[in-house]
Amino acid sequence: MPRTWLVTGSSRGFGRALCERILEAGDNLLATARDLGQLASFVGSRPDQLAIARLDVTSEVDARAAVEAAIDRFGALDVLVNNAGYGDVGSVEDTTIDSFRRQIETNLFGTIILTKAAIPHMRARGSGHIIQFSSVGGRLGAPGRAPYSAAKWGVEGFSEVLAQEMRLIGVKVTIIEPGGFRTDFAGASTTLDAGRPEYDEVVGKTARMQRAYSGRQPGDPRRGAQAILDVVAATDPPLRLALGSDAVAAIERSDRARLDELTRWRSLSISTDYPASPDG
């Protein structure tokens, strides 16, 4: 039985690769983008499986319309993929508040808005799977990307809570944490500002690395897309799935360092409890 997917940010990068793999697998797809012209190459491709819709993920009206379009066309919505997002490089000091807001609106509130639009339908059916694109930057602070990391850490916390609620109504939730993949994310999708010399060791280094990294990332978008199809097909999918050897290595280092720090400061941490009562 074919599944029906709704994918945000379908026009390029990981979203594009995922959409292509969904159609190749014989599933139904509502592909979305802010600019329908960016989906023109999809038009005429597998017409029985494919529909397209304009979607600004920060618009509650667009979100509800996209969910309804998927249901109207294919009869149900089985999988929501919150993929749309971007992240600029710059220091906290030099990133404008407007830039913070725009990145957090897209990466975090866009995910929340689409998720809330899909939940009533999935609750009524008692099934579904919500795929939340986070990042390695959602597990550890990504240098030079404060707005992006702030948003993705928000996606992680939101999705952990969501998973506990959705489990009660038969809906699964998986957080995807990619490392570097050969997509547009490290190219035209990103504004790079090396910034002030005081922050060069962190921000400047990130900007230089990203310019050199574009097109050389270890991750293959098509293989990443297949991994997501495998997770959706799994009986007991993970809450989190890191994608790419670089993601796994970075998360392992970060988790070990976090646990080491917790252990080192454990005595001070627990000293803040009320003293134990003599009577027990």
KAKAQUI-V949593 format. One record per run of one state. SS is the DSSP state (H for helix, E for strand, L for the rest). FROM is the first residue (numbers start at 1). LEN is the number of residues. If there is no record, write none. Layout:
ss: (SS/SS)
from: (FROM/FROM)
len: (LEN/LEN)
//
This chain:
ss: (L/E/L/H/L/E/L/H/L/E/L/H/L/E/L/E/L/H/L/E/L/H/L/E/H/L/E/L/E/L/H/L/E/L/H/L/E/L/H/L/E/L/H/L/H/L)
from: (1/4/8/13/25/28/34/36/43/50/55/60/75/79/83/89/91/97/126/128/134/136/139/145/146/170/171/179/181/182/184/187/192/193/197/214/219/220/221/234/240/244/245/265/266/271)
len: (3/4/5/12/3/6/2/7/7/5/5/15/4/4/6/2/6/29/2/6/2/3/6/1/24/1/8/2/1/2/3/5/1/4/17/5/1/1/13/6/4/1/20/1/5/10)
//
